[in-house]
Amino acid sequence: MPLGRSSRNNKRSSYTSYTSTVTTIVFVTLCVVGVWMLTSDSFVPPQTTNKRSSSSSSSSSAATTTTTTAATNDDFSSSSSVKADDKKDTPSYEDNPGDLPDDAIKSDDSHQSDSNDGNNSNRNNNANDNNDGANGSSQENQTNETDAEKGASSTDDKQGLRDQENGGNDVKNYEVKSENNNDDAAQVSTQGLHGKESGEAHEKQNENENQVSEESTMTQNQQSEENNEQRSDEQQQQQSNEDTSGNQEQELAASSQNGSNSQGGENKYTDEDQQQQQRQQKQENQVENNDISQGQSREGNESSQSNANTDQKPQQENDATAQEPQKPMLDGDRQKRIEEQQRLREEDETTSQSQQQSQEEAQKPEDTTNRRRERVEATSPAQQEHDEMQVQSDTHKDAQQNEESHKTDGSFPSGENSGIPKESKESKRSWSTQATQSENQKERRGQGGTGGDDSIYGYTWQLCNVTAGPDYIPCLDNEKALRKLHSTKHFEHRERHCPEDAPTCLVQVPEGYKRSIEWPKSREKIWYYNVPHKTLADVKGHQNWVKVTGEFLTFPGGGTQFIHGALHYIDFLQNSVPNIKWGKHTRVVLDVGCGVASFGGYLFERDVLTMSFAPKDEHEAQVQFALERGIPAISAVMGSQRLPFPSRVFDLVHCARCRVPWHAEGGLLLLELNRVLRPGGFFVWSATPVYQTLEEDVQIWKEMSSLTANMCWELVTIQKDKLNSIGAAIYRKPRSNDCYEQRKHNSPPMCKNDDDPNAAWYVPLQACMHRIPVNEAERGSRWPVVWPRRMRMPPYWLNSSQIGIYGKPAPQDFSADYEHWKRVVSGMYMSGLGISWSGVRNVMDMRAVYGGFAAALKDLQMWVLNVVNVDSPDTLPIIYERGLFGIYHDWCESFSTYPRTYDLLHADHLFSKLRKRCKLAPVMAEVDRIVRPGGKIIVRDESNAIGEVENLLKSLHWEVHLTFSKDQEGILSAQKGDWRPSIYTATS
């Protein structure tokens, strides 16, 4: 502490100097004891700012304050300073986040600290009335702290800065305990440590300091050198302790014992009562720290910032610390032992506070999430049906509050600790799954998951040794199962027959394969060697399906029924029935027997989304052509089982020479279309029986007319297209049950009441019709609102009394999910994952809930196939209701698509759930099969599942661009390369 500089040149006698020195030491010791007894459980260090007033008493006040503080600062150093340092050095994420955008790696704590800056500044000003300058912003504090560190060029400077930080953090602890106390100034004045002192007190104190400084001049330089060496040793020991933080428990016990021994044996200026007071004070501080752990965790950041409020304070405290050892002591060794005692006590407190800090850090995100959930529920009232403005208003308020309190929503948005939504327990009871709805589904489960303990990194992959070669689809090319079929009458050989053990081999790439041409150019041409098949061009080239042009396969946009182009044909249908209203009234279309899917490809220009499907048959690779062009399609057939779609979801069903015998077997296949067609929806049948007079065509037309009449389908119109020389019959499904009840013959029959129309996973076809919903609150009783409003609005049939997937009332859950994915996509996906979205066209959401991810991508030139898992809540009807599309699937089996057909896969909490049912190695082999070379995957899941997926992707030679985790949740982004193994599997 600064005792002043000597102003006299005469020297006193040795006896007088010794007596004065002892007197001063006794005086200082009594002051210290008095401070301990008065403060007991709190200590108020000096408050210094870098802006000093020019009042006449500022110099004397600063000297007195610094003197008293330096004498007691080491004995009363608060653990909060250690906490602040630890918190400042602790990263927001436990794992290395890699290169992330600012909004992706900023932790929840930093946002909470930012939001409390204003309140903290007010408390600092109230507790420090003597300060002439207020605390600045967080940015200014960080700048000042950097300047202070640069100014500390010696060991004494660094030690002074640490002492100053301890003092600053002590202020924070005092503020937590007394921020509501209106008697701060009186209390500080009573303790005799701070506040405004009278002029006489200043003069007496300065005289005592000058007298002591004169008597201690002889030993000043020697003790200064000794203490410099002591501080250097202390810094090395402190750094060593930090590097060995793994042995904290042993250090804690040793430090406690050494501290108590040092207090009892070395410091002869304190008696047993004073030691007892120290122990009691330490215990009280620990109890109080536990009681206000939340406050201290927040104050940690504030302390780190307030420590650098000024440029002058580090230097002043540095001077004080440098002068403190100049007190006359009986010998230098005693001073070393006292400082060693203080250092051990600080380390003791550091260990306990660091452990408490980590617990507080883990609890804080959960507390913040709970508060945010309460706020969302409080600001989202029950929404009335058909009230779009109210829904959007509530959702907007919800989104604003989430963004204000958690700007990390771009990476880990609202819902849980990490921001990744999780299913609530209540929703599992209130929502049925496709697995439970489909009574006759097949069980194809593996031997169980790996549990995340076994790393498969380094797995030896081999190429699939199969007849299909580069076009291998495991569930459609299962030759062993196909040989066991007893009949192929109902196209059973075109249906799914998955291997009992999912394959773990990789599909080879065609020789000469190139990266796919980007949309929209891909609609007109693709690389020939990507799908090297000429048969379809030879058979259908004259109908403008596909042609071989040099190194390209070109698609003129024609089809069997629209040789002169799909756009003309689309307009022809619109003119035939104006109520179709492409892109408004009609949004989601099912195209049966799609060929190369030119009809669906050109409907994009009318803002219509088309689910195209065709079997893997003699029309070689027709669905693969469609997907390579960037048009959605799947491999499926109208066979013996229901299509993997819910009931009453398609606005229009289209068949253009699709070669399906609709009239056969009592209309079995047409009744399946009736199941998936929305009440009031259209069926467009463009086929030769409509406009030709051949005997076979006439007979088919008669049977179709009788069947559709018995099904109560209205024949809206029959129109002929002169340009293409074809005709089309357009039917409409009834919107009520009146016609069913008035039929003379119950053929086709009505389905039984216990027959679930939504059950679609491996469910056999039934020749019956389900009744039309008539209850206003039931799905299918009315037509959805026009597109794109239907995408934003919760479906009218979502009941507020039903709990949504994430725990809120279903309509609010829907809206919150939509806002959530808009924030994620715009805040992180678009710029934080290293993905060039201009090259992304075909996207699959491997575990969709409400379709929020697909809805967030609506304005981009891409389409998203939403996959609802058979063991997840059946939300696929909601996805269709909002004008999107999707399919049921079980990811323990292979997907019904060709290899190399998707640019991006998105998996949100898929693998952690999936590995409870099957192993992840076959699933990742399927991921590798589906994704194009250069394609990407985004995984959001539990940390241990992320780790297993990362190891598998690395073993597949995928490039992992990003992986990080927080609070047991993580995210991963990776890109597929061109690597293929050179060894084939053994033939079975």
Secondary structure, DSSP 8 states (H G I E B T S, - for coil): -------------HHHHHHHHHHHHHHHHHHHHHHHHHHTT--------S-----TTHHHHHHHHHHHHHHHTTTT--HHHHHHHHHHHS-SSSS---S--HHHH--HHHHHHHHTHHHHHHHHHHH-TT-SS----HHHHHHHHHHHHHH--SHHHHHHHHHHHHHHHHHHHHHHHHTT-TTHHHHHHHHTSSS---HHHHHHHHHHHHHHHHHTHHHHHHHHHHHHHHHHHHHHHHHHHHHTGGGHHHHHHHHHHHHHHHHHHT-TTS-HHHHHHHHHHHHHHHHHHHHTHHHHHHHHHHHHHHTTS-SHHHHHHHHHHHHGGGS--S-HHHHHHHHHHHHHHHHHHHHHHHHHHHHHHHHHHHHHHHHHHHHHHHT-----TT-HHHHHHHHHHHHHHHHHH-GGGGTS-TTSTTS-----HHHHHHS-BHHHH-TT------S---TTTS--TT----B---TTGGG--TTT--HHHHTT-S--TT-GGGS----SS----B----TT------TTGGGTEEEGGGS---HHHHHHGGGTS-EEETTEEE--S--SS-TT-HHHHHHHHHHH-GGG-BTTTB-EEEEES-TT-HHHHHHGGGT-EEEEEE-SSSSTTHHHHHHHHT--EEE--SSSB--SS-SS-EEEEEEES----TTSGGGHHHHHHHHHEEEEEEEEEESHHHH---HHHHHHHHHHHHHHHHTT-EEEEEEEETTTTEEEEEEE--SSSHHHHH-SS--S-B--TT--TT--SS-B--S-B-----STTSTTSS----TTHHHHS--TT--TTSB-TTSSBHHHHHHHHHHHHHHHIIIIITTSS---GGG--EEEETT-SSSHHHHHTTTSS-EEEEEEETTSB--HHHHHHTT--EEEE-TTS--SS-SS-EEEEEEES-HHHHTTTS-HHHHHHHHHHHEEEEEEEEEEEEHHHHHHHHHHHHHTT-EEEEEEEETTEEEEEEE--S---S-B----
